[in-house]
Amino acid sequence: MNNKNLLGLLASLLPITIVVGCKGEKASAAECVKDSVVSLSIDNDSVIKKKDVPLVVDSIGKSYSSDKGTVDFAYSFPVAGPHVLVDSIRAYLSSEMKGAADSFGEENSKTKPFPRLTDGKAMINYYAKIACENVIRTFDDVDYPDSKCPPELSMFVLKGNETSRYITYVSSFYLYSGGAHGMYSEYAVEDGSYIA
């Protein structure tokens, strides 16, 4: 056989070899990411790393109540687990509580973020107290003699689900400022920050 014919035969076999090889890689890649969250920003060369230890949380809450209103905050505060994940969730909890505390705040006066994210009890006390002060200030001139429903603000950010590759937190927000009914919203976020 001459070199031209041999080269032609090898060139025709090359696409078949590539197709067969790629099918095997796709099947194993699909198994690797079965439970993971898809992200367009992950490189093709990245490696999915399972976390070695579960996230450990503590349920922490704080309530304030007066005749001018009620504030009720609670969250699942991470106390142990993968370092990057714990830091990420603590920053998220601070952001959620800050947003709720600002609900009744004055337009130009925004709450400063709590500086010590490692102290879950102090953080929730800080935001709940500010939220209560904002509720009282907002409704200080309003008289509720016949009403059994003074203003109410609640924010709960609780761990919803956890797998070896991601964790879900569910935020539930309720606001009542008078009228026939309050406003309620609920949403969830997933954190897969330990996917390297």
Phi, psi and omega per residue, in radians:
M1 nan 2.378 -3.122
N2 -1.493 2.942 -3.051
N3 -1.108 -0.555 -3.137
K4 -1.151 -0.789 -3.131
N5 -1.173 -0.688 3.122
L6 -1.139 -0.732 3.109
L7 -1.114 -0.705 3.105
G8 -1.118 -0.739 3.117
L9 -1.103 -0.777 3.112
L10 -1.129 -0.690 3.118
A11 -1.117 -0.623 3.130
S12 -1.323 -0.456 3.124
L13 -1.433 -0.391 -3.095
L14 -1.041 -0.837 3.121
P15 -1.062 -0.613 3.131
I16 -1.145 -0.723 3.122
T17 -1.112 -0.726 -3.133
I18 -1.153 -0.781 -3.131
V19 -1.084 -0.804 3.138
V20 -1.103 -0.751 3.132
G21 -1.123 -0.692 -3.125
C22 -1.208 -0.624 3.127
K23 -1.053 -0.706 3.115
G24 -1.139 -0.689 3.135
E25 -1.200 -0.695 -3.128
K26 -1.110 -0.696 -3.135
A27 -1.111 -0.759 -3.120
S28 -1.247 -0.596 3.105
A29 -1.156 -0.658 3.120
A30 -1.104 -0.670 3.105
E31 -1.145 -0.642 -3.099
C32 -1.148 -0.611 -3.024
V33 -1.881 0.340 -3.092
K34 -0.976 -0.732 -3.094
D35 -1.789 0.078 -3.038
S36 -1.607 2.891 3.094
V37 -1.564 2.313 -3.119
V38 -1.358 2.340 3.103
S39 -2.338 2.248 3.131
L40 -1.270 -0.274 -3.085
S41 -1.513 -0.120 -3.133
I42 -1.390 2.276 3.105
D43 -1.184 2.709 3.073
N44 -1.136 -0.430 -3.105
D45 -1.557 0.023 -3.075
S46 -1.257 2.792 -3.126
V47 -2.043 2.315 3.096
I48 -1.533 2.145 -3.071
K49 -1.975 2.146 3.085
K50 -1.326 2.544 3.086
K51 -1.317 2.526 -3.059
D52 -1.458 -0.536 -3.092
V53 -2.189 2.582 3.111
P54 -1.287 2.798 3.054
L55 -1.335 2.275 3.103
V56 -1.889 2.204 -3.096
V57 -2.125 2.753 3.056
D58 -2.091 2.302 3.094
S59 -1.420 2.089 -3.091
I60 -2.222 2.393 3.119
G61 -2.506 2.798 3.092
K62 -2.614 2.333 3.112
S63 -2.233 2.526 2.997
Y64 -2.275 2.458 -3.141
S65 -2.527 2.433 3.046
S66 -2.604 3.120 3.114
D67 -1.229 -0.206 3.128
K68 -1.680 -0.103 3.108
G69 2.741 2.971 -3.113
T70 -2.288 2.416 3.052
V71 -2.186 2.337 -3.123
D72 -2.432 1.956 -3.127
F73 -2.070 2.519 3.056
A74 -2.735 2.623 3.041
Y75 -2.733 2.864 3.033
S76 -1.656 1.769 -3.033
F77 -1.595 2.157 -3.135
P78 -1.239 2.249 3.114
V79 -1.970 -0.305 3.102
A80 -2.767 2.702 -3.135
G81 2.496 -2.955 3.116
P82 -1.019 2.254 -3.013
H83 -0.927 -0.835 -3.109
V84 -1.105 -0.732 3.138
L85 -1.139 -0.816 -3.141
V86 -1.026 -0.822 3.132
D87 -1.087 -0.732 -3.136
S88 -1.097 -0.783 -3.118
I89 -1.207 -0.691 3.104
R90 -1.068 -0.725 3.094
A91 -1.128 -0.688 3.110
Y92 -1.129 -0.762 3.116
L93 -1.059 -0.745 3.115
S94 -1.060 -0.752 3.131
S95 -1.107 -0.748 3.130
E96 -1.132 -0.780 -3.139
M97 -1.169 -0.662 3.103
K98 -1.079 -0.780 3.113
G99 -1.060 -0.718 3.121
A100 -1.195 -0.696 3.137
A101 -1.101 -0.566 -3.140
D102 -1.402 -0.061 -3.085
S103 -0.992 -0.714 3.121
F104 -1.853 0.193 -3.091
G105 -1.276 2.811 3.067
E106 -1.227 2.628 -3.011
E107 -1.020 -0.739 -3.088
N108 -1.559 -0.157 -3.075
S109 -1.924 1.691 3.131
K110 -1.710 2.574 3.134
T111 -1.155 2.386 3.048
K112 -1.396 2.477 3.113
P113 -1.086 2.521 3.107
F114 -1.196 2.272 -2.997
P115 -1.391 -0.434 -3.044
R116 -1.883 1.522 -3.066
L117 -1.212 -0.172 3.136
T118 -1.457 -0.207 -3.094
D119 -1.832 1.559 -3.061
G120 -1.091 -0.707 -3.121
K121 -1.205 -0.771 3.130
A122 -1.136 -0.652 -3.126
M123 -1.134 -0.823 -3.113
I124 -1.204 -0.618 3.067
N125 -1.072 -0.747 -3.134
Y126 -1.025 -0.905 -3.085
Y127 -1.241 -0.661 3.132
A128 -1.162 -0.678 3.118
K129 -1.129 -0.774 3.110
I130 -1.110 -0.722 3.111
A131 -1.075 -0.743 3.128
C132 -1.117 -0.783 3.099
E133 -1.046 -0.682 3.115
N134 -1.174 -0.695 3.100
V135 -1.110 -0.828 -3.117
I136 -1.087 -0.773 -3.137
R137 -1.117 -0.715 -3.114
T138 -1.150 -0.672 -3.051
F139 -1.903 0.327 -3.109
D140 -1.083 -0.632 -3.110
D141 -1.506 -0.104 -3.107
V142 -1.582 2.300 3.133
D143 -1.783 2.267 -3.127
Y144 -2.024 0.951 -3.065
P145 -1.164 -0.653 -3.095
D146 -1.739 -0.083 -3.047
S147 -1.590 2.360 3.035
K148 -1.707 0.121 -3.062
C149 -2.228 1.384 3.048
P150 -1.237 2.955 -3.137
P151 -0.957 2.602 -3.108
E152 -2.497 2.431 3.099
L153 -2.369 2.209 3.071
S154 -2.408 2.526 3.110
M155 -2.483 2.068 3.099
F156 -2.121 2.211 3.093
V157 -2.175 1.769 -2.980
L158 -2.113 2.580 3.096
K159 -1.137 2.203 -3.115
G160 -1.723 -0.862 -3.067
N161 -2.612 2.672 3.115
E162 -2.542 2.312 3.005
T163 -2.143 -3.013 3.117
S164 -1.295 -0.158 -3.071
R165 -2.160 -0.279 3.125
Y166 -2.678 2.909 3.076
I167 -2.377 2.526 3.141
T168 -2.039 2.335 3.022
Y169 -2.017 2.427 3.141
V170 -1.974 2.186 3.107
S171 -1.800 2.229 3.095
S172 -2.091 2.117 -3.070
F173 -2.119 2.276 3.094
Y174 -2.287 2.367 -3.121
L175 -2.426 2.155 3.041
Y176 -2.187 2.135 -3.134
S177 -2.226 0.512 -3.137
G178 1.892 2.846 3.123
G179 1.762 -2.902 -3.042
A180 -1.282 -0.562 -3.090
H181 -2.791 2.893 3.108
G182 -1.610 -3.078 3.111
M183 -2.009 2.350 -3.110
Y184 -2.220 2.405 3.014
S185 -2.432 2.623 3.121
E186 -2.506 2.359 3.118
Y187 -2.645 2.806 -3.095
A188 -2.225 2.629 3.034
V189 -2.285 2.624 3.084
E190 -1.997 2.504 3.094
D191 -2.135 2.118 3.070
G192 -2.151 0.656 -3.022
S193 -1.182 -0.178 3.082
Y194 -1.613 0.137 2.975
I195 -1.439 1.948 -3.054
A196 -1.562 nan nan
